[in-house]
């Protein structure tokens, strides 16, 4: 059905390498996931609580349910990317995302809010981000890390800056009109880009990854190898990488979701708390680009250790953060931890497991990570409600990145490669 309604772009004669165009458009698409990301949703929480008359724990639970439900769709989205291609899948995702955002402007109960969270977390945080980064992985091989780093850096910067803009829009328009404006923006921006600018693979334009020539045997092999999802799931290193990504998403989501509350409890004003997303943006931009660039040069375990150590620093500093320089450092550490993972996650999975089934493999990773992110806000809200402080949640969470560091140091990456793995075409 999807094939009939949205036909795949036909291969054309070779043209100048289109991969860097894919990088630019994919960066815009990752930025467009902002309305479904926790950083952007966080600025709606307090005004919605005030108008709808529901508790913080109830909203956190709604976010948990919405995120978990949305996560269950990711393996199906991943398989759809492998089968139908990113271009057609992105169009469908954008339509669903836009409608859900517009619908959130009309909610008047916890049921409607939960339903809205389900769809924006599924379409925004999960599916659109998965599709945009996966298509970049298919267009590059030798410079995959650099390309994905650029996409993730630009996209993450926009996501981190979104709360600053949205806080102003909510103050002037109200939270309902702002949800509606986000839905319109997604429809106007994402659908045309996905349909007219995205191409699924280099072969669609008669090209090869990195713009390699047609007599480059290495480029040909790189374009068409990959273990199956079943093989990947049996590889210990897959679970180290997945746990790392899930840890970042869960803990950074927990902090971002309650960031306004956490920082105002430490003496910052609401504007200062929202403004803390700015140092997060700068640090995320630098860390994402650096991690993506280093992915092409360093073993994955070095980047895992560095990102987890940065997260530990952010969690510890969160217990003593106050207005001024320490708040800036706190924001920078959060941004750097999340940015580093965005910069090397997609490239690392493609590097060790190939690209033939990368959609199905990363669909599982995204499902687990999105699901894990659902527990962060509820964990922080529950412990805050029980103790009156966010410090117990921050300190207890340090154990998780410590365990990931230990696993990364003792687990060897798989020896899969284009030469050693042969899997039948799907």
NORRA-V566453 format. One record per residue. RES is the residue in three letters. PSI is psi in degrees with one decimal (999 if undefined). OMEGA is omega in whole degrees, 0 to 359 (NA if undefined). BURIAL is # if it has 9 or more other C-alpha atoms within 8 Angstrom, else .. Layout:
res=RES psi=PSI omega=OMEGA burial=BURIAL
res=RES psi=PSI omega=OMEGA burial=BURIAL
This chain:
res=UNK psi=-49.0 omega=180 burial=.
res=UNK psi=-36.1 omega=180 burial=.
res=UNK psi=-38.0 omega=181 burial=.
res=UNK psi=-44.3 omega=183 burial=.
res=UNK psi=-37.4 omega=184 burial=.
res=UNK psi=81.4 omega=184 burial=.
res=UNK psi=145.0 omega=178 burial=.
res=UNK psi=143.8 omega=177 burial=#
res=UNK psi=135.4 omega=181 burial=.
res=UNK psi=145.5 omega=177 burial=.
res=UNK psi=143.1 omega=179 burial=.
res=UNK psi=172.1 omega=179 burial=.
res=UNK psi=154.4 omega=182 burial=.
res=UNK psi=139.0 omega=179 burial=.
res=UNK psi=174.6 omega=174 burial=.
res=UNK psi=143.3 omega=188 burial=.
res=UNK psi=124.5 omega=186 burial=.
res=UNK psi=-4.9 omega=186 burial=#
res=UNK psi=-37.1 omega=181 burial=#
res=UNK psi=-24.4 omega=170 burial=.
res=UNK psi=-40.9 omega=177 burial=.
res=UNK psi=-39.8 omega=178 burial=#
res=UNK psi=-47.1 omega=181 burial=#
res=UNK psi=-50.1 omega=183 burial=#
res=UNK psi=-36.0 omega=179 burial=#
res=UNK psi=-35.0 omega=176 burial=#
res=UNK psi=-41.4 omega=177 burial=#
res=UNK psi=-39.7 omega=181 burial=#
res=UNK psi=-38.5 omega=176 burial=#
res=UNK psi=-40.8 omega=176 burial=#
res=UNK psi=-35.0 omega=182 burial=#
res=UNK psi=-9.7 omega=175 burial=#
res=UNK psi=-8.4 omega=186 burial=#
res=UNK psi=-43.3 omega=181 burial=#
res=UNK psi=-20.2 omega=179 burial=#
res=UNK psi=0.8 omega=182 burial=#
res=UNK psi=151.9 omega=185 burial=#
res=UNK psi=-38.9 omega=182 burial=#
res=UNK psi=-43.0 omega=180 burial=#
res=UNK psi=-40.1 omega=180 burial=#
res=UNK psi=-31.3 omega=186 burial=#
res=UNK psi=-33.4 omega=183 burial=#
res=UNK psi=-12.2 omega=176 burial=#
res=UNK psi=-18.7 omega=192 burial=#
res=UNK psi=-54.0 omega=184 burial=#
res=UNK psi=-46.5 omega=178 burial=.
res=UNK psi=-33.1 omega=178 burial=#
res=UNK psi=-40.0 omega=177 burial=#
res=UNK psi=-43.8 omega=182 burial=#
res=UNK psi=-43.1 omega=184 burial=.
res=UNK psi=-39.4 omega=184 burial=.
res=UNK psi=-14.4 omega=178 burial=.
res=UNK psi=35.8 omega=178 burial=.
res=UNK psi=157.2 omega=186 burial=#
res=UNK psi=163.0 omega=177 burial=.
res=UNK psi=-39.5 omega=179 burial=.
res=UNK psi=-36.8 omega=179 burial=#
res=UNK psi=-41.4 omega=178 burial=#
res=UNK psi=-40.4 omega=178 burial=#
res=UNK psi=-38.8 omega=178 burial=#
res=UNK psi=-40.7 omega=177 burial=#
res=UNK psi=-40.2 omega=179 burial=#
res=UNK psi=-38.4 omega=177 burial=#
res=UNK psi=-51.9 omega=181 burial=#
res=UNK psi=-45.0 omega=180 burial=#
res=UNK psi=-42.5 omega=181 burial=#
res=UNK psi=-43.3 omega=179 burial=#
res=UNK psi=-44.7 omega=179 burial=#
res=UNK psi=-41.9 omega=178 burial=#
res=UNK psi=-33.8 omega=181 burial=#
res=UNK psi=-30.5 omega=183 burial=#
res=UNK psi=-19.9 omega=181 burial=#
res=UNK psi=-15.5 omega=189 burial=#
res=UNK psi=-41.3 omega=176 burial=#
res=UNK psi=-35.4 omega=178 burial=#
res=UNK psi=-38.8 omega=176 burial=#
res=UNK psi=-42.6 omega=179 burial=#
res=UNK psi=-45.4 omega=179 burial=#
res=UNK psi=-35.8 omega=177 burial=#
res=UNK psi=-36.8 omega=177 burial=#
res=UNK psi=-42.6 omega=179 burial=#
res=UNK psi=-35.5 omega=185 burial=#
res=UNK psi=-46.9 omega=187 burial=.
res=UNK psi=-17.4 omega=183 burial=#
res=UNK psi=153.6 omega=185 burial=#
res=UNK psi=-35.4 omega=186 burial=#
res=UNK psi=-53.1 omega=182 burial=#
res=UNK psi=-39.9 omega=180 burial=#
res=UNK psi=-39.8 omega=179 burial=#
res=UNK psi=-39.0 omega=180 burial=#
res=UNK psi=-45.3 omega=180 burial=#
res=UNK psi=-44.1 omega=179 burial=.
res=UNK psi=-46.3 omega=183 burial=#
res=UNK psi=-40.1 omega=179 burial=#
res=UNK psi=-46.5 omega=180 burial=#
res=UNK psi=-43.4 omega=181 burial=#
res=UNK psi=-46.7 omega=182 burial=#
res=UNK psi=-44.5 omega=180 burial=#
res=UNK psi=-41.9 omega=181 burial=#
res=UNK psi=-42.0 omega=179 burial=#
res=UNK psi=-43.2 omega=178 burial=#
res=UNK psi=-38.4 omega=181 burial=#
res=UNK psi=-30.9 omega=179 burial=#
res=UNK psi=-21.4 omega=179 burial=#
res=UNK psi=-10.1 omega=184 burial=#
res=UNK psi=-0.5 omega=187 burial=.
res=UNK psi=146.4 omega=177 burial=.
res=UNK psi=11.6 omega=181 burial=.
res=UNK psi=167.2 omega=179 burial=.
res=UNK psi=-29.0 omega=179 burial=#
res=UNK psi=-47.0 omega=178 burial=.
res=UNK psi=-38.1 omega=179 burial=#
res=UNK psi=-43.1 omega=179 burial=#
res=UNK psi=-42.8 omega=179 burial=#
res=UNK psi=-41.9 omega=178 burial=#
res=UNK psi=-42.0 omega=178 burial=#
res=UNK psi=-39.6 omega=179 burial=#
res=UNK psi=-50.2 omega=188 burial=#
res=UNK psi=-41.2 omega=182 burial=#
res=UNK psi=-29.6 omega=176 burial=#
res=UNK psi=-39.1 omega=178 burial=#
res=UNK psi=-50.7 omega=186 burial=#
res=UNK psi=-41.6 omega=185 burial=#
res=UNK psi=-69.4 omega=183 burial=#
res=UNK psi=-39.0 omega=186 burial=#
res=UNK psi=-72.4 omega=194 burial=#
res=UNK psi=-48.0 omega=183 burial=#
res=UNK psi=-40.5 omega=177 burial=#
res=UNK psi=-43.4 omega=178 burial=#
res=UNK psi=-46.6 omega=182 burial=#
res=UNK psi=-43.7 omega=184 burial=#
res=UNK psi=-40.1 omega=180 burial=#
res=UNK psi=-30.6 omega=179 burial=#
res=UNK psi=-40.8 omega=181 burial=#
res=UNK psi=-32.7 omega=177 burial=#
res=UNK psi=-40.2 omega=179 burial=#
res=UNK psi=-29.9 omega=180 burial=#
res=UNK psi=-22.9 omega=183 burial=#
res=UNK psi=-10.4 omega=184 burial=#
res=UNK psi=154.3 omega=175 burial=#
res=UNK psi=-70.4 omega=182 burial=#
res=UNK psi=-31.8 omega=182 burial=.
res=UNK psi=26.9 omega=183 burial=#
res=UNK psi=-46.6 omega=181 burial=#
res=UNK psi=-44.1 omega=180 burial=#
res=UNK psi=-45.0 omega=182 burial=#
res=UNK psi=-46.9 omega=180 burial=#
res=UNK psi=-33.2 omega=177 burial=#
res=UNK psi=-41.4 omega=178 burial=#
res=UNK psi=-47.4 omega=180 burial=#
res=UNK psi=-49.2 omega=183 burial=#
res=UNK psi=-36.2 omega=180 burial=#
res=UNK psi=-47.7 omega=180 burial=#
res=UNK psi=-45.0 omega=180 burial=#
res=UNK psi=-44.6 omega=181 burial=#
res=UNK psi=-35.1 omega=178 burial=#
res=UNK psi=-43.6 omega=178 burial=#
res=UNK psi=-39.3 omega=179 burial=#
res=UNK psi=-43.6 omega=180 burial=#
res=UNK psi=-32.6 omega=180 burial=#
res=UNK psi=-20.1 omega=183 burial=#
res=UNK psi=-42.9 omega=181 burial=#
res=UNK psi=-32.9 omega=180 burial=#
res=UNK psi=-45.9 omega=177 burial=#
res=UNK psi=-45.4 omega=184 burial=.
res=UNK psi=-34.6 omega=178 burial=#
res=UNK psi=-38.9 omega=178 burial=#
res=UNK psi=-42.0 omega=180 burial=.
res=UNK psi=-41.8 omega=179 burial=#
res=UNK psi=-38.6 omega=180 burial=#
res=UNK psi=-33.8 omega=183 burial=.
res=UNK psi=-37.1 omega=186 burial=.
res=UNK psi=-24.2 omega=189 burial=#
res=UNK psi=159.0 omega=186 burial=#
res=UNK psi=-29.2 omega=181 burial=#
res=UNK psi=-47.9 omega=180 burial=#
res=UNK psi=-32.8 omega=180 burial=#
res=UNK psi=-40.7 omega=174 burial=#
res=UNK psi=-45.2 omega=181 burial=#
res=UNK psi=-42.2 omega=179 burial=#
res=UNK psi=-37.7 omega=177 burial=#
res=UNK psi=-41.3 omega=179 burial=#
res=UNK psi=-42.7 omega=178 burial=#
res=UNK psi=-41.5 omega=181 burial=#
res=UNK psi=-41.0 omega=179 burial=#
res=UNK psi=-45.1 omega=180 burial=#
res=UNK psi=-41.3 omega=185 burial=#
res=UNK psi=-32.7 omega=186 burial=.
res=UNK psi=-50.6 omega=191 burial=.
res=UNK psi=-44.7 omega=184 burial=#
res=UNK psi=-48.0 omega=178 burial=#
res=UNK psi=-40.4 omega=180 burial=#
res=UNK psi=-46.9 omega=181 burial=#
res=UNK psi=-42.5 omega=185 burial=#
res=UNK psi=-43.4 omega=187 burial=#
res=UNK psi=-25.4 omega=188 burial=.
res=UNK psi=-27.6 omega=184 burial=#
res=UNK psi=136.7 omega=171 burial=#
res=UNK psi=136.6 omega=192 burial=#
res=UNK psi=-46.9 omega=183 burial=#
res=UNK psi=159.0 omega=177 burial=#
res=UNK psi=-33.0 omega=182 burial=#
res=UNK psi=-24.2 omega=178 burial=.
res=UNK psi=-23.7 omega=178 burial=#
res=UNK psi=17.7 omega=181 burial=#
res=UNK psi=29.6 omega=183 burial=#
res=UNK psi=177.7 omega=177 burial=#
res=UNK psi=161.2 omega=181 burial=#
res=UNK psi=141.7 omega=180 burial=#
res=UNK psi=5.3 omega=182 burial=#
res=UNK psi=21.8 omega=182 burial=#
res=UNK psi=156.0 omega=179 burial=#
res=UNK psi=162.5 omega=184 burial=.
res=UNK psi=-12.1 omega=176 burial=.
res=UNK psi=11.2 omega=178 burial=.
res=UNK psi=101.9 omega=184 burial=.
res=UNK psi=-37.3 omega=181 burial=.
res=UNK psi=-40.7 omega=179 burial=.
res=UNK psi=-37.8 omega=179 burial=#
res=UNK psi=-42.5 omega=179 burial=#
res=UNK psi=-40.5 omega=181 burial=#
res=UNK psi=-29.8 omega=184 burial=#
res=UNK psi=-14.1 omega=189 burial=#
res=UNK psi=56.8 omega=172 burial=#
res=UNK psi=163.0 omega=177 burial=#
res=UNK psi=140.7 omega=176 burial=#
res=UNK psi=159.6 omega=177 burial=#
res=UNK psi=165.6 omega=177 burial=#
res=UNK psi=-37.6 omega=181 burial=#
res=UNK psi=-43.6 omega=178 burial=.
res=UNK psi=-43.1 omega=180 burial=.
res=UNK psi=-42.0 omega=182 burial=#
res=UNK psi=-17.7 omega=178 burial=#
res=UNK psi=1.5 omega=183 burial=.
res=UNK psi=121.1 omega=182 burial=#
res=UNK psi=-37.7 omega=183 burial=.
res=UNK psi=-29.0 omega=176 burial=#
res=UNK psi=-41.1 omega=183 burial=#
res=UNK psi=-28.5 omega=174 burial=#
res=UNK psi=-48.2 omega=179 burial=#
res=UNK psi=-44.1 omega=182 burial=#
res=UNK psi=-41.1 omega=178 burial=#
res=UNK psi=-37.1 omega=177 burial=#
res=UNK psi=-49.7 omega=181 burial=#
res=UNK psi=-43.9 omega=181 burial=#
res=UNK psi=-38.0 omega=180 burial=#
res=UNK psi=-47.1 omega=179 burial=#
res=UNK psi=-49.7 omega=183 burial=#
res=UNK psi=-41.3 omega=182 burial=#
res=UNK psi=-49.5 omega=187 burial=#
res=UNK psi=-41.3 omega=177 burial=#
res=UNK psi=-36.9 omega=176 burial=#
res=UNK psi=-43.4 omega=179 burial=#
res=UNK psi=-42.9 omega=179 burial=#
res=UNK psi=-48.4 omega=183 burial=#
res=UNK psi=-39.2 omega=182 burial=#
res=UNK psi=-38.4 omega=182 burial=#
res=UNK psi=18.7 omega=187 burial=#
res=UNK psi=-42.2 omega=180 burial=#
res=UNK psi=-47.0 omega=180 burial=#
res=UNK psi=-44.1 omega=182 burial=.
res=UNK psi=-46.8 omega=185 burial=#
res=UNK psi=-34.7 omega=177 burial=#
res=UNK psi=-30.3 omega=176 burial=#
res=UNK psi=-22.6 omega=179 burial=.
res=UNK psi=9.4 omega=173 burial=#
res=UNK psi=-1.1 omega=179 burial=.
res=UNK psi=153.2 omega=174 burial=#
res=UNK psi=167.9 omega=179 burial=.
res=UNK psi=-41.6 omega=179 burial=.
res=UNK psi=-40.5 omega=178 burial=.
res=UNK psi=-39.0 omega=180 burial=.
res=UNK psi=-43.0 omega=177 burial=#
res=UNK psi=-37.0 omega=179 burial=#
res=UNK psi=-17.0 omega=178 burial=.
res=UNK psi=-14.9 omega=175 burial=#
res=UNK psi=-17.8 omega=180 burial=#
res=UNK psi=-52.5 omega=175 burial=#
res=UNK psi=-29.8 omega=175 burial=#
res=UNK psi=-41.1 omega=181 burial=#
res=UNK psi=-47.6 omega=181 burial=#
res=UNK psi=-48.0 omega=181 burial=#
res=UNK psi=-39.2 omega=179 burial=#
res=UNK psi=-41.0 omega=179 burial=#
res=UNK psi=-48.8 omega=182 burial=#
res=UNK psi=-47.1 omega=184 burial=#
res=UNK psi=-38.7 omega=181 burial=#
res=UNK psi=-47.4 omega=180 burial=#
res=UNK psi=-43.3 omega=181 burial=#
res=UNK psi=-45.0 omega=181 burial=#
res=UNK psi=-41.4 omega=178 burial=#
res=UNK psi=-42.1 omega=179 burial=#
res=UNK psi=-40.5 omega=181 burial=#
res=UNK psi=-21.6 omega=178 burial=#
res=UNK psi=-32.7 omega=179 burial=#
res=UNK psi=-6.0 omega=188 burial=#
res=UNK psi=-27.2 omega=188 burial=.
res=UNK psi=153.9 omega=173 burial=.
res=UNK psi=147.5 omega=184 burial=.
res=UNK psi=-33.8 omega=185 burial=.
res=UNK psi=-30.4 omega=178 burial=.
res=UNK psi=-41.2 omega=180 burial=.
res=UNK psi=-34.4 omega=177 burial=#
res=UNK psi=-47.6 omega=181 burial=#
res=UNK psi=-43.7 omega=182 burial=#
res=UNK psi=-44.0 omega=182 burial=.
res=UNK psi=-38.8 omega=179 burial=#
res=UNK psi=-37.2 omega=178 burial=#
res=UNK psi=-38.6 omega=178 burial=#
res=UNK psi=-40.3 omega=178 burial=#
res=UNK psi=-40.8 omega=178 burial=#
res=UNK psi=-43.2 omega=178 burial=#
res=UNK psi=-41.4 omega=180 burial=#
res=UNK psi=-42.6 omega=181 burial=#
res=UNK psi=-43.2 omega=180 burial=#
res=UNK psi=-42.7 omega=182 burial=#
res=UNK psi=-28.5 omega=180 burial=#
res=UNK psi=-21.0 omega=181 burial=#
res=UNK psi=-16.2 omega=183 burial=#
res=UNK psi=8.9 omega=185 burial=.
res=UNK psi=145.1 omega=177 burial=#
res=UNK psi=173.8 omega=182 burial=#
res=UNK psi=142.5 omega=178 burial=#
res=UNK psi=-149.5 omega=187 burial=.
res=UNK psi=-36.8 omega=183 burial=.
res=UNK psi=-31.7 omega=177 burial=#
res=UNK psi=-37.2 omega=178 burial=#
res=UNK psi=-43.2 omega=179 burial=#
res=UNK psi=-42.8 omega=178 burial=#
res=UNK psi=-49.9 omega=179 burial=#
res=UNK psi=-39.5 omega=180 burial=#
res=UNK psi=-40.2 omega=180 burial=#
res=UNK psi=-40.8 omega=177 burial=#
res=UNK psi=-47.6 omega=180 burial=#
res=UNK psi=-41.0 omega=181 burial=#
res=UNK psi=-40.7 omega=180 burial=#
res=UNK psi=-49.2 omega=179 burial=#
res=UNK psi=-39.2 omega=181 burial=#
res=UNK psi=-39.4 omega=180 burial=#
res=UNK psi=-43.2 omega=180 burial=#
res=UNK psi=-41.0 omega=177 burial=#
res=UNK psi=-35.1 omega=185 burial=#
res=UNK psi=-29.0 omega=185 burial=#
res=UNK psi=-6.1 omega=183 burial=#
res=UNK psi=-58.1 omega=185 burial=#
res=UNK psi=-42.1 omega=181 burial=#
res=UNK psi=-36.0 omega=182 burial=#
res=UNK psi=-40.9 omega=177 burial=#
res=UNK psi=-42.6 omega=178 burial=#
res=UNK psi=-35.9 omega=181 burial=#
res=UNK psi=-41.9 omega=186 burial=.
res=UNK psi=-17.9 omega=183 burial=#
res=UNK psi=-0.6 omega=178 burial=#
res=UNK psi=179.2 omega=185 burial=#
res=UNK psi=-6.2 omega=184 burial=#
res=UNK psi=-38.2 omega=180 burial=#
res=UNK psi=28.6 omega=187 burial=#
res=UNK psi=-32.2 omega=178 burial=#
res=UNK psi=-46.9 omega=180 burial=#
res=UNK psi=-40.3 omega=181 burial=#
res=UNK psi=-49.1 omega=181 burial=#
res=UNK psi=-20.1 omega=174 burial=#
res=UNK psi=-40.0 omega=177 burial=#
res=UNK psi=-45.3 omega=180 burial=#
res=UNK psi=-46.7 omega=181 burial=#
res=UNK psi=-38.6 omega=178 burial=#
res=UNK psi=-46.9 omega=180 burial=#
res=UNK psi=-42.2 omega=183 burial=#
res=UNK psi=-44.1 omega=178 burial=#
res=UNK psi=-40.8 omega=177 burial=#
res=UNK psi=-43.1 omega=179 burial=#
res=UNK psi=-37.8 omega=181 burial=#
res=UNK psi=-22.2 omega=180 burial=#
res=UNK psi=-29.6 omega=185 burial=#
res=UNK psi=-19.3 omega=181 burial=#
res=UNK psi=-55.5 omega=180 burial=#
res=UNK psi=-40.3 omega=181 burial=#
res=UNK psi=-38.5 omega=178 burial=#
res=UNK psi=-49.2 omega=181 burial=#
res=UNK psi=-40.8 omega=181 burial=#
res=UNK psi=-40.5 omega=182 burial=#
res=UNK psi=-47.6 omega=181 burial=#
res=UNK psi=-33.4 omega=177 burial=#
res=UNK psi=-42.2 omega=179 burial=#
res=UNK psi=-33.1 omega=182 burial=.
res=UNK psi=-30.5 omega=187 burial=.
res=UNK psi=-16.7 omega=184 burial=.
res=UNK psi=13.2 omega=181 burial=.
res=UNK psi=150.0 omega=176 burial=.
res=UNK psi=-7.6 omega=185 burial=#
res=UNK psi=-43.2 omega=179 burial=.
res=UNK psi=-40.0 omega=179 burial=#
res=UNK psi=-41.8 omega=181 burial=#
res=UNK psi=-45.8 omega=182 burial=#
res=UNK psi=-41.9 omega=179 burial=#
res=UNK psi=-32.2 omega=182 burial=.
res=UNK psi=-18.6 omega=181 burial=#
res=UNK psi=-28.5 omega=182 burial=#
res=UNK psi=-36.5 omega=184 burial=.
res=UNK psi=-52.9 omega=178 burial=.
res=UNK psi=-28.3 omega=176 burial=#
res=UNK psi=-43.5 omega=179 burial=#
res=UNK psi=-38.1 omega=179 burial=.
res=UNK psi=-41.9 omega=178 burial=#
res=UNK psi=-46.2 omega=179 burial=#
res=UNK psi=-43.7 omega=180 burial=.
res=UNK psi=-40.0 omega=180 burial=#
res=UNK psi=-34.7 omega=183 burial=#
res=UNK psi=-23.6 omega=183 burial=.
res=UNK psi=-6.9 omega=182 burial=.
res=UNK psi=127.3 omega=181 burial=#
res=UNK psi=139.2 omega=176 burial=.
res=UNK psi=154.2 omega=178 burial=.
res=UNK psi=158.7 omega=181 burial=.
res=UNK psi=17.7 omega=181 burial=.
res=UNK psi=145.0 omega=175 burial=#
res=UNK psi=170.5 omega=179 burial=#
res=UNK psi=-32.2 omega=182 burial=#
res=UNK psi=-28.6 omega=186 burial=.
res=UNK psi=-14.3 omega=184 burial=.
res=UNK psi=130.5 omega=175 burial=#
res=UNK psi=116.9 omega=179 burial=#
res=UNK psi=143.4 omega=180 burial=.
res=UNK psi=148.0 omega=178 burial=.
res=UNK psi=142.3 omega=180 burial=.
res=UNK psi=999 omega=NA burial=.
